[in-house]
Amino acid sequence: MKIAGMTGRTAVVVLAILAIAAALPLALSNYQVGLATEMLIFGMLAMSIDILAGFAGRTSLGHGAIFGVSGYVVVYASAQAGLPPALAFVLGMAAATAVAIVFALLAVRTSGVYFLLLTLALGMIVWGICLRWTQVTGGENGMRGDVRPAFLVMHRAFYWAVLGVTTLVSYAMWRFVRSPFGLTLLGIRDSESRMKSLGYNVPLHLFVGFAVSGFFAGIAGALYAMFNNFVSPSTVALAQSVEGVLMMIAGGVGTLFGGFVGAAAIITLENVVSAYTERWQTVLGLTFIVIMICAPEGIIGTLRAILTRKDGDKGRYKGN
Amino acid sequence: MDRRQFLKNSTAAVAAAGTMAAPWRCARAQAGPIKIGLLTPLTGVVASGGKEMVEGVQFYLESVNYQIAGRKVELVIEDDASNPDTALQKARRLVEQGNCHMLIGDLLANTGLAVANYVKGTGTPYFIPIIAADDLTQRQRIKNVIRVAGYTGSAFTHPFGDWCLKQGYKKIATISQDYTFGHEQCGGLAQVFTEGGGEIVQQFWHPLNTADFSPYLGQLADLKVDAIFAMETGADATRLIQQYASFGLKGKFPLLGAMNATDQSVIRTLGEECDGIIAAAHFAEGSDNPVTQKFTKNYEAKYGKIPSLYGFSMYSGIMWVAEALEKIGGKAEDRDALIDSVLKTELTGSPLGTTVKLDAYGNPIYDVQIRKVVKRADGKYWNVPIASYPGVSQFWKYDPETYMKQPPYSRTFQGIKKA
């Protein structure tokens, strides 16, 4: 039996996870609800990067910029231009997709380290614009404003709204990577020349894949702007892109939902460790080294490998 | 015991525990420690300043044995990583998780503005001895954000502009880091200087963290000016002062600096290239005021360095809050009373050796010192006052209402009067 493309057992697991996630705020303090919200948002960002990195074999260092542009547009549209939050949200997503399209046009013909460098450079350009275009972006100081609509001001209400969006987005991404289109991306990852000789338009597929990935990153960015009511150049900076990539890697490249695990792990570490030592970044760095040595396929990737080994499978995710 | 009986018993037990706990909790709220959340950049680009901020706070709290108005003080330090997103997250943690009664600190304007926007919603008192963004106590004032022992970016360059006129300077060029703090400092000087008949010949804006100043210094050398004003902080200040000397401009044009350019955090590492630079500030560590001398001496004895603006400002800021808390019997829980008390408090114990009070906008009024970097007997350099402007407000001599009608200083608006 299949429910919405999932087997019965998977559907039950998904529902159980959703139920737990929905009930979580009742057991947590306001601050912890805030952290959980942030985990969902960054999980989405990590997943959007994974669409390219895990399924098309192209790691982007420009997604922080796409994510941040959406945030800038949302804050500008609602706080400066006085537009309603819903419209600001849509504009934010549209702007992020537009930026992703520009990035994609320039970057899809490259791969490997060249793709990495090109997306990095494009991200730096966006960061530079946000930093220097003081009249519009507020420069170094960033922009502030009450972006959240009134009914989402409370921590819990906002968490549930983000959870709802996250669920929809995750489902959409999951269907996307399992669709024939997503399988074509996998094919490109494994052998670009073979896909070409089979008659696939490789650059077009990568272009669409990049745009879709940017669209999802834009949703995450718009939610982040609403979460913080604030945006500054550090949101579009390289560090933001790197953090997204690290979350994806920590969760497991090509596992999609690993993004959430990676985001949860890193945000928890950041906030727990910093309470004990000012050297929390060192601890974070060491943790990454340990993950990369002991679980090079990421947390979810390694778990999956252990589970599937039991079932006698080879372990690598093939997309279906 | 059957299930129903069990439920009944446990409900009763829980209820009893609840009623017993309630008064205990109240009693604890009165007698428990005053929790102060300190946000400071311990990592990132301005980490060295952040460490001195912590020193300043601890230096004061140790001097009162971590006791204010008979209550113990618990200081919770969080690293804002010089990043507004992190600052925001840590502020949430301190307020929502740590139940801090108030926040103090942050160094970079963007981190302070992010936290200010957050506490606007929660109502938590937030004190900013370092954050200089003009508008936080001007056009976009938030009631619970108070600049105790701090200063606005343009507050000290207004009188500095006046001092330049008195020196007979007619033409000045400025070079500055291209961000709000720089725009505000240069704007203050440019407005007063040009309104008094001076001319700003040219303004150079360079990005933060400029390694090589030669393109700017080359152009400055060709200008016919009486003095050059440099608005630099941190490593940029060190580099500019060094390169200014090595390009042979030192001695050719007098170098005027923003207060941060000749702060101890910068000139501590410099030699004679910083000798003679003039800057305006409220604090001059080389002042002959006995109170300032005592503070500087004790600080130096404890931490092995002459106090910088960061250490001094945080020390005075926490002292201000402490004096305000003493007045309301240490009731840090009562936010309105605390804010009110802080606004009314006149700081008597300031290392400046004078009484400092706030204006109607929550910004302190200072005697501004025009300071010169000179060599101390032991070979270290420090700032010594050479002139003084008493009772300077953030609005200088302008009417606050009229002043706030002009746009905030930016790269495009410097208040320059057209000749």
HADDOCK unambig.tbl for C-alpha pairs under 7 A between the chains (distance, minus, plus):
assign (segid A and resid 30 and name CA) (segid B and resid 96 and name CA) 6.44 0.50 0.50
assign (segid A and resid 31 and name CA) (segid B and resid 92 and name CA) 6.45 0.50 0.50
assign (segid A and resid 31 and name CA) (segid B and resid 93 and name CA) 6.10 0.50 0.50
assign (segid A and resid 31 and name CA) (segid B and resid 96 and name CA) 5.30 0.50 0.50
assign (segid A and resid 31 and name CA) (segid B and resid 97 and name CA) 5.75 0.50 0.50
assign (segid A and resid 139 and name CA) (segid B and resid 179 and name CA) 6.96 0.50 0.50
assign (segid A and resid 140 and name CA) (segid B and resid 110 and name CA) 6.38 0.50 0.50
assign (segid A and resid 140 and name CA) (segid B and resid 179 and name CA) 6.22 0.50 0.50
assign (segid A and resid 141 and name CA) (segid B and resid 109 and name CA) 6.49 0.50 0.50
assign (segid A and resid 141 and name CA) (segid B and resid 110 and name CA) 4.31 0.50 0.50
assign (segid A and resid 142 and name CA) (segid B and resid 110 and name CA) 6.74 0.50 0.50
assign (segid A and resid 144 and name CA) (segid B and resid 117 and name CA) 6.91 0.50 0.50
assign (segid A and resid 230 and name CA) (segid B and resid 114 and name CA) 6.59 0.50 0.50
assign (segid A and resid 234 and name CA) (segid B and resid 83 and name CA) 6.67 0.50 0.50
assign (segid A and resid 278 and name CA) (segid B and resid 42 and name CA) 6.80 0.50 0.50
assign (segid A and resid 278 and name CA) (segid B and resid 79 and name CA) 6.71 0.50 0.50
